[in-house]
Amino acid sequence: MSKTLFIKTFGCQMNQRDSEIIEQLLGQEGYASTDSAKNADVILINTCSIREKAEQKVFSLLGHLREEKTRNPDLLLGVIGCVAQQEGERIKERMPHVDLIVGTQEIFRLPEMLERLTRKITTWEIATNLEASFVIPPFQKLLKNTPPSPPGPQSYKRFVTIMQGCNNFCSYCVVPGTRGREISRPVTDIVEEVEILVSQGVQEITLLGQNVNSYGQTNAVADGPVSFPQLLRRVAAVSGLKRLRFTSSHPKDLTDDLMRCFAELEVLCPHFHLPVQSGSNAVLKRMNRKYTVEQYLEKIAALRGYRPDIALATDIIIGFPGESEADFSATMDLLNRVRFHSSFSFKYSDRPYTRSAGFTDKIPEEVKGRRLTLFQNRQDEISLERNSESLGKIVEVVVEDCDKVSIKGRTGANQVVHMAATSASMAPGDLVGVRIDHAGKHSLKGTLTP
């Protein structure tokens, strides 16, 4: 009799990828994934601790699941990911109904841990060891033995992890403590995984890492020294691949060779997420970002020289400790100079075990809120102006979702496009031409072209 598995994923694409791996790992053990926590045999909460709000959501959900656990004592409840890695046994102290706690580099132990709990060999399990070893290679055999995903909105695209951990030690960031030190995955394993996925019908691949730009710099991969641009070229050459993306990047490691890839690789999408975090050199120094605003702007200019139509996105932290009105004005100035197509902006919050948590010159919440509103309002204006540049153009769109009434898709520049359905048969993953008729702040509307 099969067992049912429900996974709730919080946070970044790295976590989404980990959840996919867990689903396939446990699928080999007879677990069937379900979209509902009700009546699931195992519930796993894949956690994110990059921001305080995400962590609060995790504990709120665990609190609600206490009643479910009381109703069904055989239910196995697990916490995995960054909060599990960071908090460890403190989760058990706070939430005693949790059965297992699994850190970021121990997810391959889940089958044996669940087996021990199911057979009552142990009452609860914890595994939060951070080892400098890459855990993805065993997944190669899993991929080969797993049938293609059934047709669905996400079946045409997949994430592929190329590295894990981070060596940058930004003063506000928990990643080195939750994901460990930077380690790169062998090129042959990465290319093989992409080849398998493409052979199963996947058309779009996103390469994942905490800092993909530094791939291959900090450990000897099996293939010998390989840079990230070299890896991109290897992946882009996989026959049948239609679109290639990557995230996340650090400005200090953005090389001229990587910029050239946007001009030279046809399948590499013209969209680049390059987190700047602040427009003030004083704040960047306190963040330990290891670049200046001037250096960032020079790289943006060079990047646009190679690919003038590239769509740029960024991350911004508002209200970092010590941020003055002049510092915030510098961030607004940067926004107006670069004119990002989109940005993810957040109020600063202290994270456990980070250096900035000990900074004393915190910014009041009302000040952070006011500044964030000003920034986001201006970004919305610029996003509308950027999207309006597409009016009247015919663009290539990949279909993400469709029904008898409407079609939703995405351009290579990562713009969401909505269209009215036609009598023609359409499926997720189809590439179609669309004439853009309307531009909004967050999406476009268009008409399918013959």
N, C-alpha and C positions, 0 to 999 in steps of 0.2 A: 504494500500500500504506500503510495507516494506521500511525502510530507510537503506542506506548503510553506513558502518563504515570502515574507514581505520585507522590503528594504526601503527605508525613508532616508533620502540623501539630502544633506545640507551642504551649502558652500560651493566650492569651485569645480571646474571641469576635472581636476585630478581626482576629486571624490567621486564624481560621476563615473569616471573610468574604473576606479576601484570597485564601485558597486557592480559594474558590468562583469568584472573579473570574478567577483564573489558569486554572482548569479550563475555563471558558467561552471565555476568550481563546484558549487553545491548541486548544480544540475546533474553533474556526473555522479553524485551520491544519492540521486533519487528525489531531490527537492524540486517542486514545481513553483515557479514564481507567480505571485498574485498581486493585483493592484489594490487589494484591500487588507487592512490589518485584522479585520474581523475574521475570526476562526482560523487565523494563520497558526501554524505549529511553531514557527520561529519568526521573531521580529528583530531586525537589526537596524540600529540607528547609526548611520554613517555621518560622523560629526565634523564640524568646522569650528576652529577657534580663532580665526583670523580677526574677527570682530566680536565685540561683547554681545551684540544683539543676537548673532547666530548661536552663540553658546547658551544664552538665556532661553532660546527657543528649544534647544535640546533638552534642557532640564525641565522645562514646562511640559514637553511631550512625555518625558519619562514619568512625570508626576501623574499625568492622565492615564498612562498605561498601568499604573499601580492597581487600579480597579479591574482592568482586564486580566491582570495576573492573578488577582484574588478570585475572579470568576472562573479562571481556567488555570489551575496550579501547574498543569503540564506544559503550559506555554513557556518557551525559552526566549528570554529577552536579552539582547546583547547591545553593547555600545562599542562602536569601532571608530577608527579614524583619529583625528587630531586631538579632540577633547579627551578621548580614551588614553591617548599617549601622554597627554599633558597632566591629566588629573589622576589616572591610575586608580589606586585603592580608595582615594577620596570619593570617587563616584559610588563605590560600594557602601561607604560609610553614610553617604547622603541618600542613596537610593538602594536600600538593601534588597529590593525585589529584582535587581538586575542579576542575571546569571553569568554573563561573561563580558569581559572588557578586553578588547583587542586593539593594540596599537597599529600604527601605519605600516610597519614592516613585518607584521606577524599574520597578515590576513590569510596566508597559505596554510596556517595551522587550523583554520576554522573547521574543516571537516572532522579532524580528529578531536577537537575540543567539543564540538556538538555531539559527536558519537559518545564521548565519555559522559557528558551530561545526560544524554538520552538513556544511557544504560545505568545511570545513577552511580557511576564509578566515583564521581566527585559531585560536590554540591554547588560549586561555582568555579569559574576559571578566569585567570588573568594572564595576559601576555603583552607586555609593553616594552620589549627590548628593542633598542635602536642599534642595529648592526650596520656596518659599512658594506653591505652586500646587496646586490640587486635581486629583487624577488620576482621579476617578470619572466625570465627565460623558461621556467617550467610551463608557462601558459602556452608556449608554442604547440606542445602536444595536445593540449586541451583544444586549441583552435582547430587543429587538423581533425579531431574526433567529434567536433561539434557541427551539426548541420547548419546551413545558412539560416539567418533570422527570417521569420515569416514576414510577408509584406506588411508595412506599416509606416507611419509618418517618419520614423527615425531609421528605417532599415537601410537607407542608401548611404549613411555616413557613420563614421566611427572615430573614436579617439585612439591614439597609439602613444603610449608612454615611452619616452626616449631617455629619460634621466629622472632622478629624484634627489631631494635634499637641496640645500643651499649653503653657500659659503660667504654670502655677502654681509650678514649680520647687521642689517638695517636696525636702527635703535628701537623701532616700534614693532618689529616683526617676530612672530613666534615660530616661524617655519624651521630654522635650524634646530630648535628644541623639539619639534613635533615630527619633522620629516627626516632629520638627521643631516649629515654632511653630504655634499654634492657627489654623486656617482653616476657615471654614464653607462648606458647599455650598449652592448656590441652592435655595430652597424648591421652585421649579417642577420642578427635576430630581428632587428627593426624592419629591415627590408623584407625578410621572410614573412613576418606578420602582416605587413601591408599587402604582399602578394597573395597571401591566403584570403585576406578580407576582400580584395578586389575580385579574386576568383569566385567568391561567394555572392558577388553582386554589389559590393560597396563601391561607390563612386567618389566619395569625398572623405579625405583623411585629415584630421587635425593632430599634429605632433604636440605632445604635452611635456612640460617640465617646469620647475620653479623658475629657471632661467635658461631657456633653450640656447641662448646666444653663447653660453660658455660650455656647450656640449663638447666632451672630449678633452677638456683642459686639465681636469683634476685627477684623472685616473687612466691607466693604460687599458683601453678597450682591446678586445681580442684581435681586432683588425689592424692595430697599430694606430698612430696618431691620425685622427680624423676630425676636421672642424665641422661646425654646424652647417656652413654653406655647402661643404662637400657632401654631408649627409642629405641635405635638401635635394641636391642634384641626383643622388642615388635613388631617393624615393620618387622624385618627379619622373624618373625614367621608367617606372613600373608601368607596363602596358595595361591600358584600360582605366587608369586613374584619370578622373576628369577635373577634380579640384583638390588643392592642397592648401592647408592653413597651418599656423603654429601659434602657440602661446605658452608661457609668458616670456617677455623679453626685458632685459635690463639695459638702459641706455649706455652704460660704460662699456659694454661688450658688443655694441653694434658696430660691425666692421664694414669697410667699403665692399668687401667681397659679398657680404650678406645683402647689402643694398643692391648690388648688381643682379642678384637672383630675381628681384622683382621685375627687372627689365628682360631677363634672359629665359626664365622658366615660364612657359605658357600656362601650365596648370596652377602656378602659384597665384592665389587670389590677391588682387590689389587692395588689401586691407591689412593694416599693421597696428597692433595694440602695443604702445610704447609708454609705460607708466612714467610720468615725470614727478608726481606727488606734490610738488610745490614750485612756485615761480620765484622763490626767494633763495638766494645763495646761502644766507645765514641759516634758514630753516633746513635746506638740503644738507648743510654741514652737520647740523645737530641730528639729522636723520641718518647720517653716515651713508649717504647715497653715492659718494665718490665721483661726482661730476658737478659742473656748474651749469647755470641756465644758459650761458653763452655756448658752452660745448653742446648742450642739448639742441639749441637752435641751429648750430652749424650742421649737426647730423640730420636734422629735419630738412634743411635746405639741400643737402647732398642727396638725401633720399628722394626728394621731389625732383631733383635733377635727373635721376634714373627713371623714375616713374611719376610723371606729373599728375596723373589721375588717381594716385593712391589715396585711399580713405584712411585717415589717422584717428585712432582712439587713444584714450589715456586714463590713468587713475589719478585722483587728487585727494589728499587728506587735508581737511579744513580744520583749523584750530589746533594745530600741533603745539605742544607746550612752548611758550615763548613767542608764538606768532603775533607780531604787532600789526597794527593797521597798515603800516607801510609794507610789511611782508605780504599781507593779504592782497593789497593793491598790486604788488608785483605778480602775484598769481593771476589776478584778473588781467593784467597786462599781457602775460604769457598766453592766456586763453585767446585774447583778441589778436595777438600776433600769429599764433599757429592756426587758429580757427579749426580746432578739432571737429571732426564729424560727429563724435559722441564722446562721452566720458562717464566714468563711474566715480562719483564724488561722495565722500562720507565725512562725518564728524569724527575727529580723533577720539579714541577711547583707550584707556590703559589696558594692556594685555599682560597676563602673568609672566613673570621671569624676563621681561624685556627691560632694556636700559632706560627707555623713556618713561616707564612706569615710576621710576624714581626721580624724574625731573619735578621740580617744585613749582615752576611757574606755569601752572595749568590755566587754560582759558575757560572762563565761565560758560556754562551751557547756553545761556541766552545769546552770548556773543557768537559762539560757534554756529548756533541755529541761524542767526541773522546773516552771517557770512555765507553759510551754505546755500541759503535761499537766493542770495544775490548771485552766487556763482551758477547755480542750476538754472535760474531764469535767463541769464546771459547765454549759457550753453544751449538752452532750448531755442533761443533766437538764432544762434549760429547754426544749429542743426537744421532748422527750417530753411535757412539760406543755403546751406550745403545741399540739402535734398532738392531744393528748387532748381539747382544746376542740372538736374536730370530731366527736367520737363521737356517733352518733345522728343527725347532720345529713345532709341530702341536698344534695350539692354537684355543680356542673357540672364535668365532667372532659373534657379533650380526649384522645382515644386517640392514643398515641404508637407503640405496637407491639402486635401481637396474633397469636395462633396458635390452634390448636384447643383449647389447654389454658388459657391465661392471657391477660389483657389488662393492659397497662401504660398509665397515663395521667397527666395532670398537671392540677391545679386552677389557677384563676386566681391563687391565692396561692403558686403554684410548688411545691406539695406533690406528691410522687410518690404515685400510688395504684395498688395492684395489685388485680385482680379475677379471678374465675374466668370462663372463657369460657362463652358460652351458644350456643344453636343459631342465634341471630340473626346475620346477616352484619355484620361490623365491619371498618372500615378506618382507617388513620391519618388523623387530622384530624376524625373524627366527634366530635361533642359529645354526651355522654351524662350522664344523672343517676345518681349513685352514693350509696347510703347507707353512711356510714362505720361499720364494725363494730369495727375494731382500729386502735390507734395505736402506732407505734414511734418510735424516735429520728429516723430518717431517712425514713420513709415511712408510708403509711396502707394499710389493706386495707378493701375494701368490697364491696357487692353492687349490681349493676346494678338500677335501678328501672324499672318498666314505662313 
